[in-house]
Amino acid sequence: MPFKDATEQEIDQVMQEAWKAFMQFRKTTLKQRADLMRTIGVEMEAIGDELIHTVMEETHLPEARVKNERARTIFQLTSYAAACEAGHWLEARIDTANPEKGDPDIRKMQVPLGPVVVFGASNFPFAYSTAGGDTASALAAGCPVVVKAHPAHSRTSELVAGAILRAVEKCGMPKGVFAHVHGASFETGKALVTHPHTRAVGFTGSYGGGKALFDWANQRKAPIPVFAEMGSINPIFLLPGKLKQSAKETAALCAGSITLGTGQFCTNPGLIVGIDNEDLQVFIKELGAAIAKTAPGTMLHAGIAKAYGEKRKAALQQQEVETVSVSEMQPQQEQGVPTIASATAKAFFSNPLLHQEVFGPYSLVIRCADAAELLAVATHLEGQLTCTMMATAKDIKEHTELVDLVQDICGRLIHNGVPTGVRVALSMQHGGPFPATTDSRFTSVGADGIKRWVRPLSFQNWEDDLLPDAVKNGNPLGIWRMVNDQLSNGALA
Amino acid sequence: MPFKDATEQEIDQVMQEAWKAFMQFRKTTLKQRADLMRTIGVEMEAIGDELIHTVMEETHLPEARVKNERARTIFQLTSYAAACEAGHWLEARIDTANPEKGDPDIRKMQVPLGPVVVFGASNFPFAYSTAGGDTASALAAGCPVVVKAHPAHSRTSELVAGAILRAVEKCGMPKGVFAHVHGASFETGKALVTHPHTRAVGFTGSYGGGKALFDWANQRKAPIPVFAEMGSINPIFLLPGKLKQSAKETAALCAGSITLGTGQFCTNPGLIVGIDNEDLQVFIKELGAAIAKTAPGTMLHAGIAKAYGEKRKAALQQQEVETVSVSEMQPQQEQGVPTIASATAKAFFSNPLLHQEVFGPYSLVIRCADAAELLAVATHLEGQLTCTMMATAKDIKEHTELVDLVQDICGRLIHNGVPTGVRVALSMQHGGPFPATTDSRFTSVGADGIKRWVRPLSFQNWEDDLLPDAVKNGNPLGIWRMVNDQLSNGALA
């Protein structure tokens, strides 16, 4: 490891500085915050090839993917900047006084929670890491950010942190608005989450890691919210009409999604469920053929490759599991082998190991005896980031109970598409019922992600010039507000 | 106790029925839900005097207050009905497909979490109880509700539950949409919170009670949100300019708020903080005189009267605490005696007992040596529902550090008013940082209270006629939606 773990004293100092910075940063204008975010993007880009090459060395990701992810991360920064300035997230509400009823004037808006600690993801060295969505959305909200670098790409993280710190300085922001610490140990994480000045936590990673942070946060004297995205098996349901219509095309679509990025996406489809019949056999055969022809890919780091190898092996060794197809190409060291397995629904019900995520290019096809078993599989599933229905409109209308159940266990419901490819947009829900995340009510992608870092504050009976701009009579920010229960983007009449 | 505690088997049956009802209830239209809420109001009113008299017997509240609270509760039901239909809470968002970029069509809306368990408050037998704000907002969201009756007014709760059940039947809603159970024991609460079909919890009461529910909920296999409002001492800060200008009027205002409803409001001001000088002495003298002339009032029940007596006694017995004034009138049994005490800021810093809520007509005036001590008092305070600044505009501008600190610890910040009297309006934040509530991001009063019971769900690539009405192209609900980042209440162009 090129960097030493931060000590508890260092973490205390960082959090004290973050708190001090919070007192100033929360009063900055929306434009100042947006400028900061855009400047971070500029500074990230300015590092140039050094940044690209460092990521490639640390993560084995191919150049095109790394460049795409950098572009996506800069797009995130600029889109959070735009959302910050548009101010919908402020949820400004005004109810003017009603002296007849004795009702005082009350105005409400969202205010930042305070310093946010971000634990980046190993599989997105830019987009879900140091200057990723958690950092950008927290800065938009007015919260200082302390990032704990992911040990698997700590040099990349250090470079990106440098870009952020230069942007902070260029924009004249208080120094403690951003800090970067290293730490591969349990203790570093715990010290960050339990520090009294930490007010919220963002995390993307494993169930074990996220759940530990969640528990520490809830055991604090004053509990704080933890937004942990902990993965998912993203089930795909194959409905009979759709399979009859296009088993082959559906199989090709699934094969692409399962192996994209060597399967290292949290939205990778790890479970495919259908009713066993000739059409499903065609699907399985086609899927197997596509997987056999897909080359193994080098995984992010040795730890992930090892975990994939072990979990894949454990799954394939289950008596009830049959191996459908394995990539025909010989894997190099630390490569993940594309693999499709299959089992009956009955095996799925009785063996909890088959419900587990195998992080990598692996998917398990569950063969159900009938529609009742298909439904039963849905009732056995835990919370997911996504669920997908491969279905004709007629299928959907004939399986309302299944569609209802599936809506209850996911954050995003896809129709005749694949879960990989997470659009950065306001309507995106990247989150889902536990254990996919610790809080299904929030998203970690899209402008609604800002809402994770704020809480409402009401001002009762304040004179106009003492109020924050967001709720002043004249609406100097020009934002949309609810005024006496009506939306308005003008000044108070 | 006139009713037996529900057994674990009974609770299981109730939750199973609630779950079954959820599958239907979540598909009801906004209008159907609004009709249900309005019908509950009608049925409550139809009980007539029997209901009023039962509350008076169980809680000792005077008739006028009981009638007012009934009117407020019916207003809450109808205002949640209106908010439900207006549909802002659905937060509908549409991002249409962008084939050039390969972006799919995504649409997001809020969906109900599932069955909600509500624990009512002892001090609001209507407004925060069986058909109170938690129940009304959860029904608006599309969540079935299971109420555990407060043992201190279980007959009232039974009557109100009857009204709700009649409304459910009249409106043709699924039977399990509402259920009512009794239980004075620890076990009943735990069984309700830990049942797998329970998806969220609303609570108003003590810190001990709320924290226990919160911990049980977080220790579940799948944790669920708990919205517990656990009380507050609602500090009032007296700034020097304001005191110089109007010490007497301010004292009169405070006295009224401290003794309103025999001090049995969660927003009762239990702490008043000022810089010791002649003006503060005038304030204390006037406050004391007003309190001396205020009659003791009968408290809600024997337990509350006993707790008030004990906590008041413990506070007054502290060596550093001086008793300023006590009601001159002799109290009857179970009456709370209006009381003002005082102590220095130094005593406040060193004695944590002085930070505790004394639920009843009691307030403690903290005398600070200077502005620095005033600030230090603010830094010593835990999270509060409300804070109040008695201040001129000049005071506010000269004490920005104090105002900033105070904003960080409360949910509602009042200027030259009193915290009692919680307006039911969209802009109301009734909530605050821990330990005032378990989740400062949500309110238990006003239409934003609906947001406690929902989570976002995205629909990706769905045909228009398979989508829920809220996100259909034609906007059949006529609600405001974010369409490609712009607010619109029309159909898609």
Interface residues (C-beta under 8 A of the other chain):
Chain A: M23 K27 A82 A86 H88 E91 R93 I94 D95 G102 D103 P104 I106 R107 K108 V111 L113 G114 F214 D215 N218 A222 P223 P225 E382 G383 A393 I396 K397 E401 D404 Q407 D408 C410 G411 R412 L413 I414 H415 N416 G417 G421 R423 A425 L426 S427 M428 Q429 G431 P433 F434 P435 T438 D439 S440 R441 T443 D448 V454 R455 P456 L457 S458 F459 Q460 N461 W462 E463 D465 L466 W480 M482 D485 L487
Chain B: M23 K27 A82 A86 H88 E91 R93 I94 D95 G102 D103 P104 I106 R107 K108 V111 L113 G114 F214 D215 N218 A222 P223 P225 E382 G383 A393 I396 K397 D404 Q407 D408 C410 G411 R412 L413 I414 H415 N416 G417 G421 R423 A425 L426 S427 M428 Q429 G431 P433 F434 P435 T438 D439 S440 R441 T443 D448 V454 R455 P456 L457 S458 F459 Q460 N461 W462 E463 D465 L466 W480 M482 D485 L487
